[in-house]
Structures are given as C-alpha cells and as structure tokens.
C-alpha cells in the first residue's frame, strides 16, 4: 500500500518507514506500551535516535 505513496513523496522528502511498536515485524518491543503518552515518548525516542528535530508524519488507520 505504501509503495506508490513513498515513491511520490520521496522525491521531495527524506522518508523513514517505521514499524509501530505494536507490530510484530522486525521491531522488537522491550516493554509493552499502554497509554498515549507512552506511545508519544516512544516516537520521540525514535526521532531523536534518527537525529530528527523537525518532522512531518503520515500514517494509516487500522480501521479507525
């Protein structure tokens, strides 16, 4: 699903595709996250590890 979208926006922006911490893909959760603030903290840690202080974020809904 993301292939055509990333192809289009990557000509103007650097793109990082990050698995959400709740996905059982290549990311491995070391702690279960429950609250919104814990998810926000997780994303802030990811962005800091990538050295990103200003970003634009896009995502998709899981049926919402």
PyMOL Python script that loads the backbone (N, CA, C, O; Angstrom):
from pymol import cmd

cmd.read_pdbstr("""\
ATOM      1  N   UNK A   1       0.810  -1.198   0.000  1.00  0.00           N
ATOM      2  CA  UNK A   1       0.000   0.000   0.000  1.00  0.00           C
ATOM      3  C   UNK A   1       0.856   1.265   0.000  1.00  0.00           C
ATOM      4  O   UNK A   1       0.515   2.247  -0.660  1.00  0.00           O
ATOM      5  N   UNK A   2       1.963   1.243   0.738  1.00  0.00           N
ATOM      6  CA  UNK A   2       2.774   2.446   0.869  1.00  0.00           C
ATOM      7  C   UNK A   2       3.691   2.698  -0.321  1.00  0.00           C
ATOM      8  O   UNK A   2       4.151   3.824  -0.512  1.00  0.00           O
ATOM      9  N   UNK A   3       3.964   1.680  -1.119  1.00  0.00           N
ATOM     10  CA  UNK A   3       4.909   1.823  -2.229  1.00  0.00           C
ATOM     11  C   UNK A   3       4.676   3.038  -3.117  1.00  0.00           C
ATOM     12  O   UNK A   3       5.594   3.842  -3.283  1.00  0.00           O
ATOM     13  N   UNK A   4       3.489   3.207  -3.693  1.00  0.00           N
ATOM     14  CA  UNK A   4       3.241   4.362  -4.558  1.00  0.00           C
ATOM     15  C   UNK A   4       3.308   5.695  -3.810  1.00  0.00           C
ATOM     16  O   UNK A   4       3.739   6.703  -4.368  1.00  0.00           O
ATOM     17  N   UNK A   5       2.882   5.694  -2.556  1.00  0.00           N
ATOM     18  CA  UNK A   5       2.895   6.932  -1.772  1.00  0.00           C
ATOM     19  C   UNK A   5       4.333   7.350  -1.483  1.00  0.00           C
ATOM     20  O   UNK A   5       4.690   8.514  -1.664  1.00  0.00           O
ATOM     21  N   UNK A   6       5.157   6.407  -1.036  1.00  0.00           N
ATOM     22  CA  UNK A   6       6.556   6.708  -0.736  1.00  0.00           C
ATOM     23  C   UNK A   6       7.283   7.129  -2.009  1.00  0.00           C
ATOM     24  O   UNK A   6       8.089   8.059  -1.980  1.00  0.00           O
ATOM     25  N   UNK A   7       7.011   6.460  -3.119  1.00  0.00           N
ATOM     26  CA  UNK A   7       7.645   6.830  -4.388  1.00  0.00           C
ATOM     27  C   UNK A   7       7.346   8.283  -4.734  1.00  0.00           C
ATOM     28  O   UNK A   7       8.225   9.007  -5.201  1.00  0.00           O
ATOM     29  N   UNK A   8       6.120   8.702  -4.508  1.00  0.00           N
ATOM     30  CA  UNK A   8       5.729  10.075  -4.844  1.00  0.00           C
ATOM     31  C   UNK A   8       6.344  11.103  -3.897  1.00  0.00           C
ATOM     32  O   UNK A   8       6.860  12.123  -4.354  1.00  0.00           O
ATOM     33  N   UNK A   9       6.299  10.854  -2.589  1.00  0.00           N
ATOM     34  CA  UNK A   9       6.772  11.880  -1.663  1.00  0.00           C
ATOM     35  C   UNK A   9       8.286  11.865  -1.469  1.00  0.00           C
ATOM     36  O   UNK A   9       8.862  12.869  -1.050  1.00  0.00           O
ATOM     37  N   UNK A  10       8.937  10.743  -1.768  1.00  0.00           N
ATOM     38  CA  UNK A  10      10.385  10.682  -1.540  1.00  0.00           C
ATOM     39  C   UNK A  10      11.178  11.521  -2.533  1.00  0.00           C
ATOM     40  O   UNK A  10      12.376  11.732  -2.345  1.00  0.00           O
ATOM     41  N   UNK A  11      10.526  11.998  -3.581  1.00  0.00           N
ATOM     42  CA  UNK A  11      11.222  12.905  -4.491  1.00  0.00           C
ATOM     43  C   UNK A  11      11.394  14.287  -3.867  1.00  0.00           C
ATOM     44  O   UNK A  11      12.232  15.072  -4.311  1.00  0.00           O
ATOM     45  N   UNK A  12      10.599  14.584  -2.839  1.00  0.00           N
ATOM     46  CA  UNK A  12      10.677  15.887  -2.166  1.00  0.00           C
ATOM     47  C   UNK A  12      11.110  15.798  -0.708  1.00  0.00           C
ATOM     48  O   UNK A  12      11.575  16.785  -0.138  1.00  0.00           O
ATOM     49  N   UNK A  13      10.962  14.631  -0.103  1.00  0.00           N
ATOM     50  CA  UNK A  13      11.239  14.474   1.326  1.00  0.00           C
ATOM     51  C   UNK A  13      12.051  13.208   1.575  1.00  0.00           C
ATOM     52  O   UNK A  13      11.913  12.223   0.850  1.00  0.00           O
ATOM     53  N   UNK A  14      12.896  13.238   2.600  1.00  0.00           N
ATOM     54  CA  UNK A  14      13.546  12.016   3.073  1.00  0.00           C
ATOM     55  C   UNK A  14      12.496  11.246   3.861  1.00  0.00           C
ATOM     56  O   UNK A  14      11.820  11.817   4.716  1.00  0.00           O
ATOM     57  N   UNK A  15      12.356   9.957   3.581  1.00  0.00           N
ATOM     58  CA  UNK A  15      11.303   9.151   4.196  1.00  0.00           C
ATOM     59  C   UNK A  15      11.899   8.037   5.041  1.00  0.00           C
ATOM     60  O   UNK A  15      12.857   7.375   4.642  1.00  0.00           O
ATOM     61  N   UNK A  16      11.317   7.844   6.207  1.00  0.00           N
ATOM     62  CA  UNK A  16      11.655   6.741   7.088  1.00  0.00           C
ATOM     63  C   UNK A  16      10.369   5.943   7.309  1.00  0.00           C
ATOM     64  O   UNK A  16       9.336   6.516   7.656  1.00  0.00           O
ATOM     65  N   UNK A  17      10.426   4.654   7.113  1.00  0.00           N
ATOM     66  CA  UNK A  17       9.263   3.789   7.347  1.00  0.00           C
ATOM     67  C   UNK A  17       9.503   3.031   8.639  1.00  0.00           C
ATOM     68  O   UNK A  17      10.362   2.152   8.702  1.00  0.00           O
ATOM     69  N   UNK A  18       8.757   3.366   9.649  1.00  0.00           N
ATOM     70  CA  UNK A  18       8.965   2.821  10.993  1.00  0.00           C
ATOM     71  C   UNK A  18       7.784   1.932  11.358  1.00  0.00           C
ATOM     72  O   UNK A  18       6.632   2.362  11.300  1.00  0.00           O
ATOM     73  N   UNK A  19       8.073   0.701  11.731  1.00  0.00           N
ATOM     74  CA  UNK A  19       7.018  -0.174  12.249  1.00  0.00           C
ATOM     75  C   UNK A  19       6.545   0.390  13.580  1.00  0.00           C
ATOM     76  O   UNK A  19       7.352   0.845  14.390  1.00  0.00           O
ATOM     77  N   UNK A  20       5.251   0.360  13.802  1.00  0.00           N
ATOM     78  CA  UNK A  20       4.765   0.751  15.124  1.00  0.00           C
ATOM     79  C   UNK A  20       5.200  -0.296  16.134  1.00  0.00           C
ATOM     80  O   UNK A  20       5.379  -1.465  15.790  1.00  0.00           O
ATOM     81  N   UNK A  21       5.365   0.114  17.350  1.00  0.00           N
ATOM     82  CA  UNK A  21       5.885  -0.766  18.378  1.00  0.00           C
ATOM     83  C   UNK A  21       4.934  -1.922  18.673  1.00  0.00           C
ATOM     84  O   UNK A  21       5.337  -2.915  19.279  1.00  0.00           O
ATOM     85  N   UNK A  22       3.692  -1.804  18.255  1.00  0.00           N
ATOM     86  CA  UNK A  22       2.720  -2.875  18.483  1.00  0.00           C
ATOM     87  C   UNK A  22       2.732  -3.924  17.372  1.00  0.00           C
ATOM     88  O   UNK A  22       2.082  -4.961  17.504  1.00  0.00           O
ATOM     89  N   UNK A  23       3.454  -3.674  16.287  1.00  0.00           N
ATOM     90  CA  UNK A  23       3.546  -4.628  15.184  1.00  0.00           C
ATOM     91  C   UNK A  23       4.601  -5.680  15.465  1.00  0.00           C
ATOM     92  O   UNK A  23       5.662  -5.365  16.003  1.00  0.00           O
ATOM     93  N   UNK A  24       4.327  -6.900  15.115  1.00  0.00           N
ATOM     94  CA  UNK A  24       5.289  -7.991  15.335  1.00  0.00           C
ATOM     95  C   UNK A  24       6.097  -8.240  14.063  1.00  0.00           C
ATOM     96  O   UNK A  24       6.129  -9.360  13.552  1.00  0.00           O
ATOM     97  N   UNK A  25       6.738  -7.211  13.564  1.00  0.00           N
ATOM     98  CA  UNK A  25       7.581  -7.338  12.374  1.00  0.00           C
ATOM     99  C   UNK A  25       9.034  -7.396  12.814  1.00  0.00           C
ATOM    100  O   UNK A  25       9.392  -8.206  13.670  1.00  0.00           O
ATOM    101  N   UNK A  26       9.863  -6.554  12.244  1.00  0.00           N
ATOM    102  CA  UNK A  26      11.284  -6.560  12.589  1.00  0.00           C
ATOM    103  C   UNK A  26      11.576  -5.814  13.888  1.00  0.00           C
ATOM    104  O   UNK A  26      12.647  -5.982  14.470  1.00  0.00           O
ATOM    105  N   UNK A  27      10.643  -5.000  14.342  1.00  0.00           N
ATOM    106  CA  UNK A  27      10.823  -4.292  15.605  1.00  0.00           C
ATOM    107  C   UNK A  27      10.519  -5.233  16.763  1.00  0.00           C
ATOM    108  O   UNK A  27       9.601  -6.049  16.688  1.00  0.00           O
ATOM    109  N   UNK A  28      11.285  -5.114  17.819  1.00  0.00           N
ATOM    110  CA  UNK A  28      11.075  -5.958  18.990  1.00  0.00           C
ATOM    111  C   UNK A  28      10.791  -5.070  20.190  1.00  0.00           C
ATOM    112  O   UNK A  28      11.640  -4.279  20.600  1.00  0.00           O
ATOM    113  N   UNK A  29       9.605  -5.201  20.748  1.00  0.00           N
ATOM    114  CA  UNK A  29       9.230  -4.411  21.923  1.00  0.00           C
ATOM    115  C   UNK A  29       9.962  -4.946  23.145  1.00  0.00           C
ATOM    116  O   UNK A  29       9.951  -6.149  23.406  1.00  0.00           O
ATOM    117  N   UNK A  30      10.590  -4.061  23.886  1.00  0.00           N
ATOM    118  CA  UNK A  30      11.244  -4.462  25.133  1.00  0.00           C
ATOM    119  C   UNK A  30      10.330  -4.198  26.321  1.00  0.00           C
ATOM    120  O   UNK A  30      10.608  -4.630  27.440  1.00  0.00           O
ATOM    121  N   UNK A  31       9.225  -3.475  26.064  1.00  0.00           N
ATOM    122  CA  UNK A  31       8.264  -3.130  27.106  1.00  0.00           C
ATOM    123  C   UNK A  31       6.917  -2.896  26.428  1.00  0.00           C
ATOM    124  O   UNK A  31       6.861  -2.318  25.342  1.00  0.00           O
ATOM    125  N   UNK A  32       5.860  -3.329  27.045  1.00  0.00           N
ATOM    126  CA  UNK A  32       4.533  -3.116  26.478  1.00  0.00           C
ATOM    127  C   UNK A  32       4.074  -1.691  26.755  1.00  0.00           C
ATOM    128  O   UNK A  32       4.180  -1.213  27.884  1.00  0.00           O
ATOM    129  N   UNK A  33       3.565  -1.007  25.730  1.00  0.00           N
ATOM    130  CA  UNK A  33       3.080   0.365  25.871  1.00  0.00           C
ATOM    131  C   UNK A  33       1.558   0.354  25.973  1.00  0.00           C
ATOM    132  O   UNK A  33       0.879  -0.353  25.229  1.00  0.00           O
ATOM    133  N   UNK A  34       1.042   1.134  26.891  1.00  0.00           N
ATOM    134  CA  UNK A  34      -0.401   1.176  27.095  1.00  0.00           C
ATOM    135  C   UNK A  34      -1.008   2.548  26.814  1.00  0.00           C
ATOM    136  O   UNK A  34      -2.038   2.642  26.145  1.00  0.00           O
ATOM    137  N   UNK A  35      -0.393   3.590  27.308  1.00  0.00           N
ATOM    138  CA  UNK A  35      -1.011   4.915  27.230  1.00  0.00           C
ATOM    139  C   UNK A  35      -0.552   5.693  26.001  1.00  0.00           C
ATOM    140  O   UNK A  35       0.455   5.365  25.372  1.00  0.00           O
ATOM    141  N   UNK A  36      -1.311   6.719  25.682  1.00  0.00           N
ATOM    142  CA  UNK A  36      -0.946   7.611  24.581  1.00  0.00           C
ATOM    143  C   UNK A  36       0.404   8.248  24.865  1.00  0.00           C
ATOM    144  O   UNK A  36       1.243   8.342  23.969  1.00  0.00           O
ATOM    145  N   UNK A  37       0.627   8.688  26.099  1.00  0.00           N
ATOM    146  CA  UNK A  37       1.892   9.349  26.428  1.00  0.00           C
ATOM    147  C   UNK A  37       3.075   8.402  26.261  1.00  0.00           C
ATOM    148  O   UNK A  37       4.163   8.845  25.893  1.00  0.00           O
ATOM    149  N   UNK A  38       2.890   7.109  26.523  1.00  0.00           N
ATOM    150  CA  UNK A  38       3.973   6.143  26.309  1.00  0.00           C
ATOM    151  C   UNK A  38       4.278   5.985  24.821  1.00  0.00           C
ATOM    152  O   UNK A  38       5.441   5.842  24.443  1.00  0.00           O
ATOM    153  N   UNK A  39       3.255   6.010  23.979  1.00  0.00           N
ATOM    154  CA  UNK A  39       3.473   5.937  22.535  1.00  0.00           C
ATOM    155  C   UNK A  39       4.155   7.201  22.016  1.00  0.00           C
ATOM    156  O   UNK A  39       5.029   7.126  21.152  1.00  0.00           O
ATOM    157  N   UNK A  40       3.759   8.355  22.538  1.00  0.00           N
ATOM    158  CA  UNK A  40       4.396   9.617  22.152  1.00  0.00           C
ATOM    159  C   UNK A  40       5.868   9.601  22.552  1.00  0.00           C
ATOM    160  O   UNK A  40       6.728   9.995  21.765  1.00  0.00           O
ATOM    161  N   UNK A  41       6.161   9.153  23.756  1.00  0.00           N
ATOM    162  CA  UNK A  41       7.540   9.051  24.222  1.00  0.00           C
ATOM    163  C   UNK A  41       8.352   8.117  23.324  1.00  0.00           C
ATOM    164  O   UNK A  41       9.487   8.431  22.967  1.00  0.00           O
ATOM    165  N   UNK A  42       7.777   6.977  22.961  1.00  0.00           N
ATOM    166  CA  UNK A  42       8.439   6.026  22.057  1.00  0.00           C
ATOM    167  C   UNK A  42       8.788   6.699  20.736  1.00  0.00           C
ATOM    168  O   UNK A  42       9.916   6.573  20.259  1.00  0.00           O
ATOM    169  N   UNK A  43       7.823   7.420  20.134  1.00  0.00           N
ATOM    170  CA  UNK A  43       8.083   8.087  18.854  1.00  0.00           C
ATOM    171  C   UNK A  43       9.147   9.168  19.005  1.00  0.00           C
ATOM    172  O   UNK A  43      10.003   9.314  18.132  1.00  0.00           O
ATOM    173  N   UNK A  44       9.110   9.921  20.087  1.00  0.00           N
ATOM    174  CA  UNK A  44      10.141  10.940  20.325  1.00  0.00           C
ATOM    175  C   UNK A  44      11.524  10.308  20.440  1.00  0.00           C
ATOM    176  O   UNK A  44      12.503  10.881  19.962  1.00  0.00           O
ATOM    177  N   UNK A  45      11.618   9.149  21.058  1.00  0.00           N
ATOM    178  CA  UNK A  45      12.900   8.448  21.152  1.00  0.00           C
ATOM    179  C   UNK A  45      13.387   8.000  19.775  1.00  0.00           C
ATOM    180  O   UNK A  45      14.579   8.092  19.478  1.00  0.00           O
ATOM    181  N   UNK A  46      12.475   7.518  18.938  1.00  0.00           N
ATOM    182  CA  UNK A  46      12.835   7.106  17.577  1.00  0.00           C
ATOM    183  C   UNK A  46      13.358   8.301  16.789  1.00  0.00           C
ATOM    184  O   UNK A  46      14.404   8.215  16.146  1.00  0.00           O
ATOM    185  N   UNK A  47      12.633   9.410  16.838  1.00  0.00           N
ATOM    186  CA  UNK A  47      13.041  10.607  16.092  1.00  0.00           C
ATOM    187  C   UNK A  47      14.380  11.127  16.593  1.00  0.00           C
ATOM    188  O   UNK A  47      15.217  11.540  15.791  1.00  0.00           O
ATOM    189  N   UNK A  48      14.598  11.116  17.900  1.00  0.00           N
ATOM    190  CA  UNK A  48      15.878  11.566  18.458  1.00  0.00           C
ATOM    191  C   UNK A  48      17.007  10.644  18.002  1.00  0.00           C
ATOM    192  O   UNK A  48      18.094  11.118  17.671  1.00  0.00           O
ATOM    193  N   UNK A  49      16.764   9.334  17.982  1.00  0.00           N
ATOM    194  CA  UNK A  49      17.789   8.387  17.540  1.00  0.00           C
ATOM    195  C   UNK A  49      18.155   8.607  16.074  1.00  0.00           C
ATOM    196  O   UNK A  49      19.289   8.353  15.667  1.00  0.00           O
ATOM    197  N   UNK A  50      17.192   9.081  15.283  1.00  0.00           N
ATOM    198  CA  UNK A  50      17.445   9.387  13.875  1.00  0.00           C
ATOM    199  C   UNK A  50      18.035  10.785  13.693  1.00  0.00           C
ATOM    200  O   UNK A  50      18.390  11.167  12.578  1.00  0.00           O
ATOM    201  N   UNK A  51      18.140  11.548  14.778  1.00  0.00           N
ATOM    202  CA  UNK A  51      18.682  12.902  14.702  1.00  0.00           C
ATOM    203  C   UNK A  51      17.724  13.891  14.075  1.00  0.00           C
ATOM    204  O   UNK A  51      18.148  14.878  13.474  1.00  0.00           O
ATOM    205  N   UNK A  52      16.425  13.631  14.211  1.00  0.00           N
ATOM    206  CA  UNK A  52      15.408  14.496  13.600  1.00  0.00           C
ATOM    207  C   UNK A  52      14.763  15.380  14.655  1.00  0.00           C
ATOM    208  O   UNK A  52      14.179  14.883  15.618  1.00  0.00           O
ATOM    209  N   UNK A  53      14.867  16.688  14.474  1.00  0.00           N
ATOM    210  CA  UNK A  53      14.252  17.614  15.425  1.00  0.00           C
ATOM    211  C   UNK A  53      12.969  18.230  14.867  1.00  0.00           C
ATOM    212  O   UNK A  53      12.155  18.765  15.620  1.00  0.00           O
ATOM    213  N   UNK A  54      12.791  18.153  13.547  1.00  0.00           N
ATOM    214  CA  UNK A  54      11.591  18.694  12.913  1.00  0.00           C
ATOM    215  C   UNK A  54      11.145  17.687  11.858  1.00  0.00           C
ATOM    216  O   UNK A  54      11.926  17.306  10.986  1.00  0.00           O
ATOM    217  N   UNK A  55       9.900  17.263  11.938  1.00  0.00           N
ATOM    218  CA  UNK A  55       9.408  16.237  11.014  1.00  0.00           C
ATOM    219  C   UNK A  55       7.999  16.530  10.540  1.00  0.00           C
ATOM    220  O   UNK A  55       7.291  17.368  11.099  1.00  0.00           O
ATOM    221  N   UNK A  56       7.621  15.831   9.515  1.00  0.00           N
ATOM    222  CA  UNK A  56       6.233  15.723   9.080  1.00  0.00           C
ATOM    223  C   UNK A  56       5.939  14.237   9.143  1.00  0.00           C
ATOM    224  O   UNK A  56       6.739  13.421   8.684  1.00  0.00           O
ATOM    225  N   UNK A  57       4.803  13.884   9.706  1.00  0.00           N
ATOM    226  CA  UNK A  57       4.488  12.478   9.932  1.00  0.00           C
ATOM    227  C   UNK A  57       3.196  12.131   9.196  1.00  0.00           C
ATOM    228  O   UNK A  57       2.217  12.877   9.245  1.00  0.00           O
ATOM    229  N   UNK A  58       3.211  10.988   8.514  1.00  0.00           N
ATOM    230  CA  UNK A  58       1.994  10.463   7.923  1.00  0.00           C
ATOM    231  C   UNK A  58       1.800   9.040   8.423  1.00  0.00           C
ATOM    232  O   UNK A  58       2.761   8.388   8.831  1.00  0.00           O
ATOM    233  N   UNK A  59       0.600   8.569   8.395  1.00  0.00           N
ATOM    234  CA  UNK A  59       0.331   7.221   8.862  1.00  0.00           C
ATOM    235  C   UNK A  59      -0.949   6.705   8.260  1.00  0.00           C
ATOM    236  O   UNK A  59      -1.588   7.370   7.445  1.00  0.00           O
ATOM    237  N   UNK A  60      -1.315   5.502   8.676  1.00  0.00           N
ATOM    238  CA  UNK A  60      -2.556   4.921   8.192  1.00  0.00           C
ATOM    239  C   UNK A  60      -3.363   4.398   9.371  1.00  0.00           C
ATOM    240  O   UNK A  60      -2.820   4.130  10.443  1.00  0.00           O
ATOM    241  N   UNK A  61      -4.628   4.259   9.165  1.00  0.00           N
ATOM    242  CA  UNK A  61      -5.526   3.794  10.201  1.00  0.00           C
ATOM    243  C   UNK A  61      -5.653   2.281  10.133  1.00  0.00           C
ATOM    244  O   UNK A  61      -5.596   1.703   9.047  1.00  0.00           O
ATOM    245  N   UNK A  62      -5.821   1.649  11.251  1.00  0.00           N
ATOM    246  CA  UNK A  62      -6.102   0.231  11.311  1.00  0.00           C
ATOM    247  C   UNK A  62      -7.604   0.036  11.481  1.00  0.00           C
ATOM    248  O   UNK A  62      -8.046  -0.685  12.375  1.00  0.00           O
ATOM    249  N   UNK A  63      -8.384   0.683  10.619  1.00  0.00           N
ATOM    250  CA  UNK A  63      -9.840   0.524  10.653  1.00  0.00           C
ATOM    251  C   UNK A  63     -10.585   1.606  11.397  1.00  0.00           C
ATOM    252  O   UNK A  63     -11.792   1.500  11.616  1.00  0.00           O
ATOM    253  N   UNK A  64      -9.854   2.674  11.797  1.00  0.00           N
ATOM    254  CA  UNK A  64     -10.485   3.733  12.570  1.00  0.00           C
ATOM    255  C   UNK A  64     -11.305   4.687  11.791  1.00  0.00           C
ATOM    256  O   UNK A  64     -11.877   5.617  12.360  1.00  0.00           O
TER     257      UNK A  64
END
""", "prot")
cmd.dss("prot")
cmd.show_as("cartoon", "prot")
cmd.util.cbc("prot")
cmd.orient("prot")
